Amino acid sequence: MAVFSVAIESGDEQHAFGVIVPDLPGCFSAGDTYDEALANAREAVSLHWQGLLDEDPLFAPATAPLEQWQALPEYQGFTWARIEVMRPT
């Protein structure tokens, strides 16, 4: 199991909630509600992680502290959450 920080861009009636997983470059997701966005983010992380394991069976994600990501200018204004994801088998 690993815990990932996720940056959430607020949605509205016209736009979905967007989710970025900074610890896994290229991993992102979305959902019509906040809860759906987090559930979809867990699935996206699992699939992304599986792809990385297919390339390197010993791959283990390195996760940075949440505060490190929050300090970056490109993530200003985002809401943050932490999600737990089981290692794909």
Buried (B, 14 or more C-beta within 10 A) or exposed (E): EBEBBBBBBEBEEEEBBBBBBBBBEEBBBBBEEBEBBBBBBBEBBBEBBEBBBEEEEEBEBEBEEBEEBBEEEEBEEBEEBEBEBEEBE
